């Protein structure tokens, strides 16, 4: 009988051990899960903010580049026309007469037009017509203001007539 009781006790202890092994927790508590979700949220927020700033700075750089290219083209075109001149006359600030022919600048909406030829694209707006002046004889100064996506820049050029 004693032997039988020993077997029963040993079987209970084995079952108790199995039960306690099966009943141990493998996994995360609710607090651990919430902590991991909070850390993941912070990391994702930082990543999204950094990505947004990179995209925004890329758009700003692109806008500045477009504005610079358009400004450079218009100024080079005006300087080219002036370099072809033997004589110049400025009857009013928006008109420059070269070799008895007028370079007439007009605005078609926000596009700068030179003698019916558009000089700017729809990407850039011209705020005002070019202003020509002759500070000294033979010196032509040009001032023009451009804007693109909220950025406004002025360009000034001085060209000497031969």
Secondary structure, DSSP 8 states (H G I E B T S, - for coil): -HHHHHHHHHHHHHHHHHHHHHHS--S--HHHHHHHHHHHHHHHHHHHHHHHHHHHHHHHHHHHHHHHHHHHHHHHHHHHHHHT-S-EEEEETTEEEETTEEEEEEEETTEEEETTEE-S-TTSEE-S--EEE-SSTTEEEEEEEEEETTEEEEEEEEEE--
